[in-house]
Amino acid sequence: MSFLFFIFLVYLFFLYLRPIELFAQWLAAYRPMMIIWLVAFGGSLFHVLKHKDAAATAKHYWLLFFLMFAVALSLLWQGRVSDAFSAIGDFSASVLLFFLISFNLRDMRRLRTACFVILLSLFLLAVAGVSAYHTGYMSEELVLQQRKDDWTIEAPKVRPPIPAEDKSGAFMWRVRGVGFLNDPNDFAQALIMAMPMLWWFVRKGAWIRNLIFVGLPGALMGYCVTLTNSRGALLGIASLMFFGIRSKLGNFKTMMLMGGGALGAIVIGATGGREFSSKERSAEERIEAWYEGFQMLKSSPLFGVGYGGFTERYYLTAHNSFVLVGYMTCAWFLSRTYQPVLYCLLALCTAVWVCACRSPACANIEPLRAPLVWVKMTFAMVILSIAAVYFFIFMHHVGG
C-alpha cells in the first residue's frame, strides 16, 4: 500500500467517523482534515496527471463540471453574482470528494479496501450510537431529543440521562452521527448505503465466519437504523431486501417477507410512533413542500429558482431531492442533492464500472458504443420521477 493511498484511507475514515468532533474538538482549530485532504488530493492529482490513470472517464468529470456550471447559472440568471460564487464554493466540496475517490480507486483491490474503510467507520459510529442510546454516554452528541406532537404529555424539565430509559412518552429519541451525518435521516441513509458492502465478506460454507463478520455487524447496523426513527430509511431497507433476495425467493415470497418485516417494524415502534400516512403532520408538510416545488418549477422551468432558493420561498426544505434534482429511495424523502454521501456513492459506482471494464473478461466489450443510451434513460427517469411526485401530490389533495 502506497503512502498516498494510506492518507486517502485515513481521510475517508475520518470523513464518516469524525473522531475529532467526538473526542478531540480542540484539534479542530488546526484544521487536520484540511491538511489530510490537501496531501491526499495533491498527491493523487499529480499521479493522475503523470500517468493518466483514474477510476472515471472524461465524460464523468465533464458532467460534474456542467452540473456545477448549472448551479452557478441558476443564480447568475437572477443577477446574484456573489451568491453564485458562494454556491460553487459550497458544492465544490462534494465534487472534489468525487474527484479524490476516482483518483485513488484505480483497481478492484483498492476499491474493496476503501469500501471496507467506509463500512468500518460507519459500523463504529453505529456502535457508538447504540451505546449512547442505551447507556447515555455521549448521548447529547449522538442522540437527538425530539419533542413529540402530543403536547398534552408533560415533559421532564431536565433531559433524561439515558434515552432508552425515558418513560415520559414526550420525546422521540433518534440516533445520529456527527458532521454531515448529524441529521438522523442522513445517518440512516449512509448506513443503508454501506450495509450491502458486507456481502463482500461472505464466504460460501463458512457460516460461523459469516455470522461473526457479516450477520452480527449487519444486525447491529440495522438496529441502529431503526433507532434513527427514519421512515425513509425503512423504505430504503425494504428496497435493499427486495432487489437483494427477489432473484432467490421470487416476487411472491419476497413481498410476503417484506410485509412481515414491515409489520414487525410497526410493532417494535421503529418509526417512533409516526405513521406512514400522507395525513401525518410531517408527511403532509413534505407533500405540501413538493407542491410548492412544482409551482416554482412552473414559474421558472429552465433555470429554476436558484441553488438553495427553495427555502427562501417556502418555510420548509423540499424533503425530496428530485424536487431540487434527483436521488435514490431514501433520498425521496430528503433534500440531499448536493451532500457528500451521494457523490461518494457515485464515485464508488463509477470506480466499479471503470475497474470492471478494465478486466480481461471485458476486453472485447465496447461500453461506450451507444453513448446516448444513458441520456435517453436519464430523461425517461426524469419524466417518471416528476410523474411520481405529482401523483403523490394529486392523491394527497384528492384524499384531503
N, C-alpha and C positions, 0 to 999 in steps of 0.2 A: 504494500500500500504506500503510495507516494505521500509526501508531506502535505501537499496542497489538497489532496483528496481527503486526508485526515482532518485538515482545517475545515473543509467544506462540511464534513460529517458533524464536527463539533458545532458549527453554526446551525445546521439542520436540527440537531438535538436541542440546542438552546432555544431555537425559534419556537418550538412547541412546548417544551417543559418549562421554560422561563425560570431557571433556578435563581437568577439574580434577583428578580422581583419577589421570589418566595423566601429566599434565605440570606441574601446579601444586597439589600437595597442600597447600602452605602456605596457599592461599586458602580451604581448607575451613573453617577456624576462623571466617571472616567470613560463612559461610552464603550464598554468592552465589546458589545455586539457589533458596533460600527467598525471597530478595529478588526475583529474577526472577519466581518463581511468584506472589508477592503482587501485584506490579504487573500481571502478565498477568491473574490471576484477578479482582482487584478491578476493573480497568477493564472487563473482559468482562462481569462481573456487573452493573455499572452500566448498560452498554449494553443488556443483555437486559431488565433491569427497566424501562428507559426506553422501549425500542422493541418489547418483547415479541417478540423475534426470536431464535430459536435453532434449531440443527440437530437438534432432538429434540422430542418431544411430552411433554405432562404424563404420559402413560402410561409412558414410559421412565423418567422421574425417580421416579415412584411405585414402579415395580418395583425400582429400586435402593434406594429407601428401605425397602421391605419386606424386601429381602434383608439390608440392614444390621440391620433390626429382628430378623430371624430369627437372625442371627449373635449378637446380644446375648441374645436369648431362650434360645438353646441353652445359655448359661452361667447366666443368671438362674434357669432351671428347676432347676439344681443348687445354687442358693444362692450362686453365685460372682459376687457383685456387682462387686467390684473387677476381676476378670478380664473381665467383660462390658464395662466401660468401656475397658479396655486393648484388647480386641478391636475395638471400634468405632474407636479411635484408629489401630490398625494397618490396618484395612480401609478407613478413610476416604481414605487416600492414593490408592488405586485408584479409588474412587468419585469423588473430586474431579478426578482426571485425566479421567474420562468427562465430567464437567460442563465442565471447561475446554475440551476439544476440541469438544464440542457447542455451546458458546457462541461459538466462533470460526469454525467451518466452515459458514458460512451460505449459501454458493453453491458451484458447481462449480469456479470459479477458485480459491477459497481451498482447497477440498478437494484439488485437484491439487497446489497449492503445498505443502500440508502433507505429502502423500504423497511428494513429491519430497524434502522435508527429511528425512523418516524414512528413505527409501531412501538418500539421500546419507550420512547419519550411519552407517547400518549397513554401507554399502559401504566407507567409510573405515575402520571398525572391522574389517571383513573383510580389507582390505589390510594393516592393522597386524598382525592375527593371522597371516596367511600369512607376512608378513615376519618376525615373531617366530619362527615355526616353522623357517624356512629360514636365518635369519641369527643368531638368538639375541638380537637387540635387543629388550629389554623382554619376554623370554620368561618370566621369573618372574611377570610380571603377566598375560600373555596366553596362556600355555600351561600347562595343568595337567599335572603329573607324577604319573601314577597307577601304582602297583605292580601288576603282573600277578599272577594267582593262582598261577602256577607258581613256587614258592619254591625249586625246585631250581636255577634260574638265578641265578648270582651277580650282584648289582647293584653298579654303581660306588659307591664311598663318597662321591663328590662329584657333585653334579648336573652332567650333561653340559651344556656351554655352548650347544650348538646342537642342539635336539631332533631335527631331520631327520637329523643325522649320528650319532645314538646307535645303535650296532650291538649293544649288550649283549643286547637282547631281553627285558630285565627290566621295562621300563616301557611304558606306553601313554601317548603324548603327545596331549593333547586341547586344541585351540584354544578359547579362551573370550573373553568380553568382560569388562567391569567393572561394578560396581554390581549391579543386579538381573539382569544378564546374566553374572554371574560363574561360573555353572554352565554347562559346555559344552552341556548339553541345552537350557537356556534360550536360549543364544546361537543355537544351530542353529534352534530354533523361531522366534525373531524374524527370522532371515534368510529362512526359508521364508515367513513372513508377508509380508515385504517384496518378495520376488522377483517375484510376479505384477504388482506395480506397474510393472515395467519395460515391460510391454506397452503402457502409455500412450504410450510414446515410439517405438513402431513406426510407420513411415511407409511406405505402400504404394509399392513400386517403388524405394525409396531403400535398396538393400541394403548399400551401404557405410556409410551413416549408421546403419542398423540394427545392423550388425556392431559398429561402434565404441561406440554408446551403449546397445545392448541386449544383443547377443551376448557381448561381452567382459566387461562387468560381471556379467552373469548367470553366465557360466562361472566367473569368479573367486569369486563368492559361493557357487556350487555346490561348487567345490573346497574352499572354506572349511568348508562344511557337512560334507564328508567328513572333514576334519581334526578335526572335533569328535568323531568316532567315536561319534556318537549313532545308535543303531539306530532309535529312534522317528523321528528326522529323516529317515532314508532312506525310511521308510514315508510320511512326510509329503510328500516329493518325489514318490514314486510316486503318491500321491493327486492331487497337482497335475497330473502328467503325464496321468493317466487322465481327469480331468474337463476338462483343457485341450485335449487332442488327440483325444478319443474321437469328437467330432462330425465331425472331418475324416477320420480314418482308419478309423473303425468299431471295434467291440469286439475283433474277432479280431486285427487288425493292432496295435491298441493294446496288447493283452495280450502279443503276441509281442515288441513293442518294450520293454515293461516287464520281461519275462522276461530279455531280453538285457541290459538295464540292471542288473537285479539280479545277474546272473552277473558282469558287469563290476565291480560294486561289491565282490563277494566276491573276485574275482581281485586287485584292487588293494588289498584289505585295508581297505575304507572303514569297517569296524566294529571295527577294531583287533584283529582276531583273535577277537572274541566271536561266538558262534553265535546264529542266530535260532532258538532252541530253548527250550522251557519247562524243559528239564533243565539248561541252563546256569545256573551258580550265581546270578548277578544276576537272571536272568529268573525262576528258581524262587523266589527270595526275594520278588520282586514279587507273584507269584501267591499265595504264602502270605499276604502282606500284604493282598491283595484278599479272601482267605478270612476273615481276621481282621476286615476291614471289614464283611463280611456278618454276622458274629456280633455285632458291635457294633450294626449296624442292627436285627437281630432283638431285641436287648436293649432298645433304645430307638428304636422305629420313627418316632415323631413328632418328637422334638426332637434325636435323635442323641446323640452323646457330647460335644457342645460344640465350639465353634470351637477348632481346634488340639488337640483332645483325643485324636486318634488316636495320636500319638506318646507320649502319657502312658500308653497302654495296650498299645502294641506298640513294639518297639525300632526298627522302620523306619517311614518315612513310607509312605503307601499306594501311591505311584507310580502313581496313576490318579486324575485329577481328578474322575472321575464318582463314585468311591467317596466322595469328600468333597462333590461336586456334579456338574458336567459340563463338557466341553470339546470339543476337536477332535482330529484324527488324531494329531498329535504329543503332545498332552496326554494321550492314552490311556495313556501310559507315564510321565507326570509328575504331580506334585502341585502344580498351579499355578492352583487355583481362584480365588485372591484376588490374584494378581500383576498388576502394571500392564500388561503386554503384552496380556493378554486384554481388559482394559477399554479400552485404546487401540483395539484392533481392533473391539470392539463399538461404540465411539463413531464410528469411521470408517464402519462398515457402516450405522449409524443415520443418519449425515450423508448418505451416498449415497442412502438411501431418501427422506429428507426433501427433499433437493435435487431428486431425480427427480420427486417428487410436485408440486413447485412449477413444473416446466417446463410450457410450453404444451401439449406432447403429452399430458400427464396431466390436463388441465383438466377433462375430463368423467369422470374415474375417481374412485370413492369407495373409497379403500384401507381405510377403517375400517368399511365396511358390515357386515362379519361379524367383530366384534371377538373372538368366541370361537374362531375358527378356529385362531389361534396357540396358544390354551390347549389345544385338543384335540391339536394337533400336538406340543406340548411334552410332554404326558402320554404320548403314543404313543412319543416318543423316549426318555422316562424308562424306560418298560417295556421297550423294545427294548434299551436300554443295560444295564439290570440283567440282562436275559436273556443278553446277550453276555458280560458279565463272569462270570456264573455258568457259562456254557458253557466259558470258558477254565479256570475252577477245576475243573469236573467232568472235562474232558478231561485236565487235568494229573494229577488224583488217579487217574483210571481208568488212564491210561498208566503211572503210577508203580507 
